[in-house]
């Protein structure tokens, strides 16, 4: 995978070649070539679809909720343990 700056450099070079060609391209052909160029550039990046991103956000929210519940439970158990230790040392 190319670093982002190198990828943008390659992309801009290829786009400039499309814009500055010897013979002007018809609009449809230009759009098609630009689309292919962009798809090629995007395929070299680590991108995910919006659906995948949204599903991972749901998983993250559920995991965060479970973590917060576990943290509360641990705090509760630590408080009980601490109060039990305090009572046993007081006796």
Backbone torsions as a table, in degrees:
resi	resn	phi	psi	omega
1	UNK	NA	135.7	178.8
2	UNK	-78.4	147.3	172.4
3	UNK	-64.1	153.1	-176.4
4	UNK	-53.0	-41.3	-178.6
5	UNK	-65.2	-43.1	179.8
6	UNK	-64.9	-39.7	178.8
7	UNK	-62.9	-43.3	178.5
8	UNK	-65.7	-36.1	177.3
9	UNK	-63.2	-45.7	179.0
10	UNK	-63.1	-44.5	-179.8
11	UNK	-60.9	-45.5	-178.9
12	UNK	-67.4	-35.7	177.6
13	UNK	-63.7	-45.7	-179.6
14	UNK	-68.0	-37.9	177.5
15	UNK	-65.7	-40.4	177.9
16	UNK	-61.5	-37.2	177.9
17	UNK	-63.6	-37.0	177.2
18	UNK	-67.7	-42.7	-177.9
19	UNK	-69.8	-38.5	-172.5
20	UNK	-101.9	24.4	-179.2
21	UNK	-63.1	159.9	-179.4
22	UNK	-62.7	-43.0	179.3
23	UNK	-114.5	132.4	-178.9
24	UNK	-64.4	137.6	179.8
25	UNK	-86.1	145.5	172.0
26	UNK	-61.6	151.1	-174.4
27	UNK	-53.9	-45.6	-178.8
28	UNK	-61.9	-42.8	179.9
29	UNK	-69.1	-39.8	177.6
30	UNK	-61.0	-46.5	179.8
31	UNK	-62.0	-40.4	179.6
32	UNK	-63.8	-45.0	-179.6
33	UNK	-67.2	-37.9	178.3
34	UNK	-66.7	-39.4	178.3
35	UNK	-62.2	-44.4	177.7
36	UNK	-62.0	-42.1	179.3
37	UNK	-61.5	-45.7	-179.7
38	UNK	-67.7	-42.2	178.3
39	UNK	-61.3	-39.2	177.7
40	UNK	-63.6	-43.0	179.9
41	UNK	-66.1	-43.6	-179.2
42	UNK	-67.0	-31.8	-179.6
43	UNK	-67.6	-20.2	179.9
44	UNK	-85.8	-6.6	179.6
45	UNK	-98.0	158.9	175.5
46	UNK	-87.0	78.9	-178.2
47	UNK	-109.5	151.8	174.5
48	UNK	-121.9	157.5	178.7
49	UNK	-72.8	162.5	178.8
50	UNK	-63.0	-38.9	178.8
51	UNK	-61.4	-44.4	179.4
52	UNK	-64.2	-41.8	178.4
53	UNK	-60.8	-47.5	-179.5
54	UNK	-62.7	-41.2	179.6
55	UNK	-66.3	-36.4	177.4
56	UNK	-69.5	-31.8	175.9
57	UNK	-65.7	-37.5	177.0
58	UNK	-64.7	-45.1	178.2
59	UNK	-60.9	-43.6	179.4
60	UNK	-62.4	-42.9	179.4
61	UNK	-63.5	-42.3	178.9
62	UNK	-65.2	-41.4	178.9
63	UNK	-65.0	-42.2	178.7
64	UNK	-61.9	-40.7	178.8
65	UNK	-63.3	-44.0	178.5
66	UNK	-64.5	-40.3	178.6
67	UNK	-62.3	-44.3	179.4
68	UNK	-63.0	-38.7	177.7
69	UNK	-64.9	-42.2	178.1
70	UNK	-65.0	-40.9	178.0
71	UNK	-61.9	-40.7	178.2
72	UNK	-64.8	-41.0	179.6
73	UNK	-64.8	-43.6	178.3
74	UNK	-62.0	-43.3	178.9
75	UNK	-62.1	-40.5	178.4
76	UNK	-63.9	-45.0	179.4
77	UNK	-65.4	-39.3	177.7
78	UNK	-64.1	-38.8	178.9
79	UNK	-65.6	-41.9	178.1
80	UNK	-63.6	-43.7	179.9
81	UNK	-63.4	-42.1	-179.9
82	UNK	-65.0	-42.5	179.8
83	UNK	-69.7	-34.2	176.4
84	UNK	-66.8	-39.4	177.9
85	UNK	-65.2	-40.5	-179.8
86	UNK	-64.1	-42.5	179.5
87	UNK	-67.8	-39.0	-177.9
88	UNK	-70.9	-31.9	178.0
89	UNK	-78.3	-23.2	179.6
90	UNK	-76.3	-24.3	-178.5
91	UNK	-76.2	NA	NA
